Amino acid sequence: MELSSWYLVNLGVGMIFIYLTFVKQIWGNLIFKRSKLPPGPRNWPIFGAMFSLSSKMPHRALEELARKFGPLMYMRLGSMHFMVVSNADMAREILQVHDAEFASRALLTVGKYVGLDYTGITFASNGDTWRLLRKLCTTELVSASRLKEFSAGRHEEAAFMVKSITEIRGRGELVTLRPIVDRLAWNNMYLILFGRRNEKASSSRSDVVGGIDVDLEALQISLLEAVVLAGSFNIGDFIPALAPFDLQGVEKKMKIARAKYEDVFSRILSKWRAGLRPNGFIKGSGAKPFLDVLLDQGGPIDDKEIMSAYMNIFAGSINTVATSLEWGLAELIHYPHMLKKVHEELDRVVGRDRLVQEADIPNLPYLQAFVKETFRLHPPVPLTLPHTNPKPSRVQGYDIPANSNVTINIFAIGRDPAAWENPDEFNPDRFLRFEKDTATPTVKTTSFELLPFGYGRRGCVGMNLGNITVQFGLATLVQAFDWSPPSGVDPNSMNMSETFRSEGPIAEALVAVATPRLESSLY
């Protein structure tokens, strides 16, 4: 009887919330009829245009709708005003011309829990602390000098990747690429953020006993849980009347993930301040882990801001790099003649008696063009996290209501037939320019037609690091090995479709045969 009464009370409260939402939407529609909103699909009561997205992956569904309604499209998702940008010119309007107006973030559930109460770089509002964190990331995390300081560590990690693949091959096994490139991405970030690669604790290591290595293992697990949840659809964000009921259980899972993460990182901070930190791994003079840089600031950057910044950096860098490397190698296996071109370029520039280095990348234009084409057709983040405008805005004659959510469909921009010839064709040559009387091509620059890292105030601060990690990682994989599909699998029959989370990974994990092609001493 008590359970039945509880159910009826909550059902009644829910119906009242839904009724009030309906009334609010009707009132809002009357107001917006006097505004010139961008075109878009029909918005139904309560749900808005949600049904337009129900049958396909969001980035593909929005791309299809944009063909009908245009490059700036309005739709209501529940009670949320949503604008979708789908071509380069409109992306320039939002990310450059009106950048300051749309530099805020919506107060979504993911920002509360994964963003630790809307702090850090990704989810914080456009304020003083956010600007300081972004400046520190630009100057102390991914600047040219900082990347150079940690380059030896990245080279060591690349050599470790080659060794791992060699060991897998030695056991007669096929290579499943994702865990290998995941480890590369994780350890490259651990190097910059904590000063060492992540290794499991060993009682024989003086710098591990009592240190942070065990906690780094737990940190990685908690981060992965949070990142997966960050891409979850939470209906309470779109229909606030349903938020208190947490119908999907998403908020509960996020609370648990946040608690785990904060617990682990608190232990790391305590040990770090006590001097129990890893020793001896950083290569190069003066290299300083980013955690020390943040702790030295004091003032507005408290422990929560540090925890949130690290959460944001990991979430924005690990899966995106690994996804791009997996896509890149999959395309090379899918197109053996392109793999041959990359091999020939590497042999000509680097040779086969040493491993490729980051300093070689500028002399590898075809490899660079190949990575650009990978980013174009397989952007690591198909849809940007929404930008919001605290005040009403006007963009190219359209009225944009205050607190609208504006997302850039990077996937659609990369396949826009107005910007790209044969947009669905994978063709790295589109990024190469052959100068007169010059045998070696140069790589074309692009602007808003290619936005793998976003742009403007909310663009990815790690663009330079992401670029070099993907380019160098792919160069290492291809120089060290010849790659082919498993026996009996035709490259033309490979599944090249994507799935959708916060990033856009390949639908089926890439499994391949790796055949060494360098001198045996290099393995």
C-alpha positions in Angstrom: 0.0 0.0 0.0 2.9 2.4 0.9 4.6 1.6 -2.4 1.4 2.2 -4.3 0.8 5.6 -2.6 4.4 6.6 -3.4 4.0 5.6 -7.0 0.7 7.6 -7.3 2.2 10.7 -5.7 5.2 10.7 -7.9 3.1 10.0 -11.0 0.9 13.0 -10.1 3.9 15.3 -9.5 5.4 14.1 -12.8 2.1 14.9 -14.7 2.1 18.4 -13.2 5.7 19.0 -14.3 4.9 17.8 -17.8 1.8 20.0 -17.9 3.8 23.1 -16.8 6.5 22.3 -19.4 3.8 22.1 -22.1 2.3 25.5 -21.0 5.8 27.0 -21.0 6.5 25.7 -24.5 3.2 27.1 -25.8 4.0 30.5 -24.3 7.5 30.3 -25.7 6.2 29.5 -29.2 3.9 32.5 -29.1 6.9 34.7 -28.3 9.2 33.1 -30.9 6.7 33.6 -33.7 7.7 37.2 -33.6 11.3 36.2 -34.0 13.1 35.1 -37.2 14.4 31.7 -36.2 16.6 29.6 -38.6 14.6 27.0 -40.5 14.3 23.5 -39.1 12.1 20.4 -38.7 8.7 20.4 -37.0 8.8 20.8 -33.2 6.1 18.7 -31.4 4.8 19.5 -27.9 7.0 18.3 -25.0 9.5 16.4 -27.2 10.2 19.0 -29.9 12.2 17.5 -32.8 13.6 14.5 -30.9 11.8 12.1 -33.3 13.8 13.5 -36.2 17.0 12.0 -34.6 15.6 8.8 -33.3 16.4 6.5 -36.3 20.1 7.3 -37.0 23.3 8.3 -35.4 22.9 12.0 -34.4 25.7 13.4 -36.7 24.3 11.6 -39.7 20.7 12.4 -39.0 21.6 16.1 -38.5 23.6 16.0 -41.8 20.6 14.7 -43.6 18.3 17.3 -42.1 20.7 20.1 -43.0 20.4 19.2 -46.7 16.8 20.2 -46.4 16.8 23.1 -43.9 20.2 24.7 -44.5 23.6 25.2 -42.8 22.1 26.9 -39.8 19.2 24.9 -38.5 16.9 25.4 -35.5 15.2 22.6 -33.6 13.8 22.3 -30.2 14.9 19.2 -28.2 12.4 19.0 -25.4 12.6 22.5 -23.9 16.1 23.1 -25.2 16.8 25.5 -28.1 19.2 23.8 -30.4 21.1 25.2 -33.4 23.1 23.0 -35.8 25.9 24.4 -38.0 26.7 22.3 -41.1 29.0 24.2 -43.4 32.3 26.1 -43.3 30.9 29.6 -43.8 28.4 29.3 -41.0 31.0 27.7 -38.7 33.2 30.8 -39.3 30.2 33.0 -38.3 29.8 31.2 -35.0 33.4 30.3 -34.1 35.1 33.5 -35.3 32.7 36.4 -36.0 30.5 35.7 -33.0 33.0 33.6 -30.9 32.7 35.7 -27.8 28.9 35.6 -27.8 28.9 31.8 -28.0 31.8 31.0 -25.6 29.7 29.7 -22.7 28.4 26.2 -21.8 25.0 24.8 -21.0 24.4 23.5 -17.5 23.9 19.9 -18.4 24.1 16.9 -16.2 27.4 15.8 -17.6 28.9 19.2 -16.7 27.7 18.8 -13.1 29.2 15.4 -12.5 31.9 14.7 -15.1 32.7 18.4 -15.2 32.8 18.5 -11.3 30.2 21.3 -10.9 30.9 23.0 -14.2 34.6 23.6 -13.6 37.8 23.0 -15.6 38.4 23.7 -19.2 35.5 22.0 -21.0 32.4 22.8 -18.9 33.3 26.0 -17.1 31.7 29.3 -18.1 33.7 31.9 -19.8 35.2 33.5 -16.7 38.6 34.4 -15.1 39.5 31.0 -13.8 38.6 29.3 -17.1 40.7 31.8 -19.0 43.7 31.2 -16.7 43.4 27.4 -17.1 43.2 27.7 -20.8 46.2 30.0 -20.9 48.2 27.6 -18.7 47.3 24.7 -21.0 48.4 26.7 -24.0 51.7 27.9 -22.5 52.6 25.1 -20.1 51.0 22.0 -21.5 51.1 22.0 -25.4 53.3 24.9 -26.4 56.1 24.2 -28.8 58.8 24.3 -26.1 56.8 21.9 -23.8 56.2 19.5 -26.6 59.9 19.5 -27.3 60.8 18.8 -23.7 58.7 15.7 -23.7 59.5 14.5 -27.2 62.1 11.9 -26.0 59.4 10.3 -23.9 57.0 10.1 -26.8 59.8 8.5 -28.9 60.4 5.9 -26.1 56.7 5.2 -26.0 56.5 4.7 -29.8 59.4 2.2 -29.6 57.6 0.4 -26.8 54.5 0.2 -29.1 56.7 -1.4 -31.8 58.0 -3.9 -29.3 54.5 -4.8 -28.1 53.3 -5.5 -31.7 56.4 -7.6 -32.3 55.7 -9.7 -29.2 52.1 -10.2 -30.3 53.3 -11.3 -33.7 55.9 -13.6 -32.1 53.1 -15.5 -30.3 51.4 -16.1 -33.7 48.5 -13.8 -32.9 46.7 -11.2 -34.9 47.1 -7.6 -33.8 44.0 -5.9 -32.3 45.0 -2.3 -32.7 42.8 -0.5 -30.2 44.4 -1.5 -26.9 47.9 -0.8 -28.4 47.0 2.8 -29.5 45.0 3.3 -26.3 48.2 2.6 -24.3 50.2 5.0 -26.5 47.7 7.8 -26.0 47.4 7.2 -22.2 51.1 7.1 -21.6 51.9 10.1 -23.7 49.4 12.1 -21.5 50.7 10.6 -18.3 54.1 11.7 -19.3 53.1 15.4 -19.6 50.6 15.4 -16.7 52.4 13.3 -14.1 56.0 13.0 -15.5 56.0 9.3 -16.2 54.3 6.6 -18.1 51.7 4.5 -16.1 53.1 1.3 -14.8 51.7 -1.2 -12.4 53.3 -1.1 -8.9 56.3 -3.3 -8.4 57.9 -3.9 -5.0 61.3 -3.9 -6.6 61.0 -0.2 -7.7 61.9 2.4 -5.1 60.1 5.1 -7.0 56.9 3.1 -7.0 56.6 1.9 -3.5 54.5 4.3 -1.6 54.1 6.4 -4.7 51.3 7.1 -7.1 51.5 4.3 -9.6 48.8 2.1 -8.0 46.5 5.2 -7.9 47.2 5.9 -11.6 45.8 2.5 -12.4 42.6 3.3 -10.4 42.5 6.8 -12.0 42.5 5.3 -15.5 39.6 3.0 -14.6 37.5 5.8 -13.1 38.3 8.1 -16.0 37.2 5.5 -18.6 33.9 5.1 -16.7 33.3 8.8 -16.7 34.2 9.3 -20.3 31.7 6.6 -21.4 29.0 8.2 -19.3 29.8 11.7 -20.8 28.4 10.5 -24.1 25.2 9.3 -22.6 21.8 10.7 -23.7 20.0 12.0 -20.6 16.4 12.9 -21.2 16.3 15.0 -18.1 18.5 17.5 -19.7 16.0 18.1 -22.5 12.8 17.7 -20.5 13.6 19.2 -17.0 10.3 18.0 -15.6 11.6 14.5 -15.8 15.1 15.2 -14.4 14.2 14.5 -10.7 13.1 11.0 -11.6 16.4 10.0 -13.4 14.4 7.6 -15.6 17.5 6.2 -17.3 19.7 6.0 -14.2 22.3 8.2 -15.9 22.6 10.7 -13.1 23.1 8.0 -10.5 25.9 6.4 -12.6 27.5 9.8 -13.0 27.4 10.4 -9.3 29.2 7.1 -8.6 31.8 7.7 -11.3 32.5 11.2 -10.0 32.9 9.9 -6.4 35.4 7.3 -7.6 37.4 9.8 -9.6 37.5 12.4 -6.8 38.6 9.8 -4.3 41.5 8.5 -6.4 42.7 12.0 -7.4 42.5 13.2 -3.8 45.0 10.4 -2.9 47.3 11.4 -5.8 47.3 15.0 -4.7 48.0 14.1 -1.1 50.9 11.9 -2.1 52.2 14.4 -4.6 52.3 17.2 -2.0 54.1 14.8 0.4 56.8 14.2 -2.1 55.7 10.6 -3.0 55.9 11.1 -6.7 57.5 9.2 -9.6 61.2 9.9 -10.3 63.6 9.7 -13.2 61.4 9.2 -16.2 61.2 12.7 -17.7 63.7 13.2 -20.5 65.2 16.6 -21.2 66.3 19.4 -18.8 63.7 21.5 -17.1 60.7 19.4 -18.0 58.0 19.9 -15.3 54.9 17.8 -14.9 51.7 19.8 -15.5 50.5 18.9 -12.0 53.3 21.0 -10.5 52.4 23.9 -12.8 48.9 23.9 -11.6 49.8 23.5 -7.9 52.3 26.4 -8.2 49.4 28.7 -9.2 47.5 28.6 -5.9 44.8 31.2 -5.8 41.8 30.5 -8.0 42.9 27.1 -9.1 41.9 24.9 -6.2 41.9 21.1 -6.0 38.5 20.8 -7.7 39.7 22.9 -10.6 42.8 20.7 -10.9 40.8 17.5 -10.8 38.4 18.8 -13.4 41.1 20.1 -15.7 42.7 16.7 -15.6 39.4 15.0 -16.3 38.8 17.3 -19.3 42.3 16.8 -20.7 42.1 13.0 -20.5 38.6 12.9 -21.9 39.5 15.2 -24.8 42.8 13.5 -25.7 42.8 9.8 -25.1 39.9 8.4 -27.1 40.3 11.0 -29.9 43.9 10.1 -30.6 43.3 6.4 -30.4 40.2 6.6 -32.6 42.1 8.6 -35.3 45.0 6.1 -35.3 42.7 3.2 -35.6 40.8 4.9 -38.5 44.0 5.9 -40.2 45.5 2.4 -40.2 42.1 0.9 -41.2 42.1 3.2 -44.3 45.6 2.2 -45.2 44.7 -1.5 -45.1 41.5 -0.8 -47.0 43.6 1.0 -49.7 46.9 -1.0 -50.2 48.1 1.4 -52.9 48.0 4.2 -50.3 49.9 2.1 -47.8 52.5 1.5 -50.5 52.8 5.3 -51.0 53.4 5.9 -47.3 56.0 3.1 -47.2 57.8 4.6 -50.2 57.8 8.1 -48.7 59.1 6.8 -45.3 61.8 4.7 -47.0 62.9 7.7 -49.1 63.0 10.2 -46.2 63.9 8.0 -43.2 65.2 4.7 -44.5 65.0 1.4 -42.8 68.0 1.5 -40.5 66.3 3.7 -37.8 62.9 4.4 -36.5 61.0 7.5 -37.7 61.2 10.5 -35.4 58.9 13.5 -34.9 61.5 15.7 -36.6 60.9 13.7 -39.8 57.2 14.6 -40.0 57.5 17.9 -41.8 59.4 16.0 -44.6 56.5 13.5 -45.0 53.8 15.5 -47.0 51.9 12.4 -48.1 51.6 11.1 -44.6 50.4 14.6 -43.4 47.8 14.7 -46.2 46.7 11.2 -45.3 46.1 12.2 -41.7 44.1 15.3 -42.8 41.9 13.1 -45.0 41.4 10.8 -42.1 40.3 13.7 -39.9 38.0 14.9 -42.7 36.1 11.7 -43.2 36.4 10.4 -39.7 36.5 13.4 -37.3 37.5 12.3 -33.8 34.6 14.3 -32.5 31.7 14.4 -35.0 29.6 16.9 -33.1 31.1 19.6 -30.9 30.0 20.0 -27.3 27.3 22.8 -27.6 28.3 26.4 -27.3 25.7 28.7 -25.6 24.9 32.4 -25.7 23.9 34.0 -22.4 22.2 36.8 -24.3 20.1 36.8 -27.4 22.1 36.9 -30.6 21.6 37.7 -34.3 23.5 35.6 -36.9 23.2 36.4 -40.6 19.7 37.8 -40.2 18.4 35.1 -37.8 17.4 35.5 -34.2 19.2 33.2 -31.8 17.3 33.0 -28.4 19.4 33.4 -25.3 20.8 30.2 -23.8 20.6 28.3 -27.1 22.8 25.3 -27.6 24.8 25.6 -30.8 26.7 22.5 -32.0 29.1 22.3 -35.0 28.5 19.2 -37.1 32.1 18.6 -38.0 31.1 15.4 -39.7 28.8 17.2 -42.1 31.3 20.0 -42.8 33.9 17.4 -43.8 31.4 15.9 -46.3 29.9 19.1 -47.7 29.8 18.8 -51.5 30.1 22.6 -51.8 33.5 22.4 -50.2 34.9 19.1 -51.3 35.0 17.4 -54.7 33.7 13.8 -54.5 33.3 14.3 -50.7 32.6 10.6 -49.9 35.8 9.5 -51.6 38.9 8.9 -49.4 41.6 10.8 -51.3 44.6 12.3 -49.5 45.8 13.9 -52.8 43.2 16.6 -52.3 45.5 18.1 -49.6 48.6 18.1 -51.7 49.9 21.0 -53.9 52.6 20.5 -56.5 54.6 23.6 -57.1 56.1 24.3 -60.5 59.5 22.6 -61.1 59.3 21.0 -57.6 59.1 17.2 -57.3 58.1 17.2 -53.6 54.5 18.4 -52.9 53.5 20.7 -50.1 50.5 20.2 -47.8 47.6 22.6 -48.4 46.3 24.6 -45.4 42.6 24.5 -44.6 40.4 26.8 -42.6 36.8 26.1 -41.5 36.3 23.3 -44.0 38.4 21.0 -41.8 37.8 21.4 -38.0 39.0 18.2 -36.2 39.9 20.2 -33.2 37.2 22.9 -33.3 38.2 26.6 -33.3 38.1 29.7 -31.2 37.8 30.1 -27.5 36.2 26.6 -27.1 38.5 24.9 -29.6 40.8 22.1 -28.4 43.9 23.6 -26.7 45.7 20.3 -27.5 45.5 20.7 -31.3 49.3 20.7 -31.7 49.8 17.7 -29.4 46.9 15.8 -31.1 48.3 16.4 -34.5 51.9 15.3 -33.8 50.7 12.3 -31.7 48.5 11.0 -34.6 51.0 11.8 -37.3 54.0 10.3 -35.4 52.0 7.3 -34.2 50.8 6.4 -37.6 54.2 7.0 -39.1 55.7 4.6 -36.6 53.1 1.9 -37.2 53.5 2.0 -40.9 57.3 2.3 -41.1 57.9 -0.6 -38.7 55.3 -3.0 -40.3 53.5 -3.9 -43.4 49.8 -4.3 -42.6 47.2 -6.5 -44.2 43.8 -7.9 -43.2 43.5 -11.4 -41.7 43.9 -14.3 -44.1 40.8 -14.7 -46.3 39.5 -11.1 -45.7 39.3 -8.9 -48.8 40.4 -5.3 -48.0 37.4 -4.1 -50.1 35.0 -6.0 -47.8 36.2 -4.3 -44.6 33.5 -2.7 -42.5 34.3 1.0 -42.6 31.3 2.3 -40.8 31.4 4.2 -37.5 29.6 4.0 -34.2 28.8 7.0 -32.0 29.8 8.0 -28.5 31.3 11.4 -27.7 33.8 10.4 -30.4 33.2 8.4 -33.6 35.2 5.2 -33.5 35.2 2.5 -36.1 32.3 0.1 -35.6 34.3 -3.1 -35.7 37.6 -3.3 -33.8 40.5 -3.3 -36.3 42.3 -6.7 -36.3 45.2 -7.1 -38.7 48.4 -8.9 -39.6 51.7 -7.0 -38.9 54.8 -8.0 -40.9 58.1 -6.4 -39.9 59.9 -4.5 -42.6 62.9 -2.9 -40.8 66.2 -4.3 -39.6 65.7 -6.9 -36.9 67.7 -4.9 -34.3 65.1 -2.2 -34.3 62.4 -4.5 -32.8 
